[in-house]
Amino acid sequence: MVYQEKAFLRGTSVPSLTEEMRSARPATPADLDGWRDSLRNDMSRELDDPRWPRALIGVGSVHLVAFIVCQVLSEPVSRKDLRYLAIWFVELVGVFVAMRLLAGRHWIRRSAAVNLAAKLWTTFLILSFNVVALNSLIGIELPWFKPVWGTLSTFFLASLAWLFSPLFFIPAVQMWATGLLMAVLPDYAYLTYGVSWWIALLGVAVAIRRKHPQAA
């Protein structure tokens, strides 16, 4: 509006916002496919770096150790326990340390595709902690948040599949089955979740090494 007012005082004409919206060309499927192809090419170039498979295996190992500890501390009757919060915090720090050591400095800013995947992962972590908080507020006696982790993991991996590669649907289906298994065997939910994520990340690392010989 200010721009239009200044143009009016100068005696010039500018297109109105409505006219600009009308003249804007709507996005076509080809435009969207081009955007996704660019994102995939960017990720493919980044995965040529041999540090990524090692970083994924390192993250999976940190996650596995943390959930083994959670499994050891688990009790038949669920209750609020601040030790779990401490373990998850230490795990988060361990994941960032592993990424810093194995993926390299500024790994999150080296590629737009990696940056997007990291943002999705951050959203996944926030939602994972949120369902734990909701379960605690409602009543922790029935820990329904554990199978929900499987659902959130499926959504995260399926999002990566739509953006980067259909191969991510394989671990997505695996995590869907993991959530069901956690519901059927609640006494071993922590161990099941930790082992499943370790297998998923190991599988992704192996797939990267096969598709990108430079990363071996």
Steps between C-alpha positions, in 0.01 A plus 500: 500500500783742585666413170177572312453831684852615411445399139174697494678813629762459228229466241590145409281195511572168667306178478271435792544198721194341339644552153833350608324198644303456179812529283701254712533166326373212714748227581478200271585136576814547290610786728450287810679205344789728407526625857504145634753388240730783605464397862576138419804593293628712785460209743666261255805725473523528878475125554813448292678608817631181670432644844124461480470118533728508804301786651169315460643185658638711785163665562327163492747359753448794739125455471525126559712538814262761644194281451673192636560700819131604498402135463717400797339770715144420392260363761179295468295793634572825320565813702658839457876464505733791433779257414340442160502874430869512591575202274318657205685828554836321511398310185417824320838646594667175394330512160622854435850409614501195272382711206765762572779241520389267220314726254731796542474860609196699384343182356152645532585800277701329227194412294146632462370143478676393819378815673141415405539141623644631828201731545262209449701298751481788751123515455485124554693534828273781622189293431657194664563695822153653473320165507701403810395825669135443405511146634650627824230767539217257426645221712818303448362167630426395142803610292326535163768743381738215415303354203429857386874541453473233232229699324703821514805314370294368210384851413857635513643227277205515259557877466862430406373244248273754328777759493812299420467130422222235506751272675416683824161328487678179605603628844169690518308171477747349745427770758126456443541132589722602792220708646264204481760276665551753778125495565490120509815466715494811721752355748769509231394821325820694567722218376280443195508866403874538549588186303259589218647848455852358508408254224331777298800734516738214428293412194505860378879512546545178300271633224703822480824305463352288221354791308793732560827308461689814600339473846644154564 
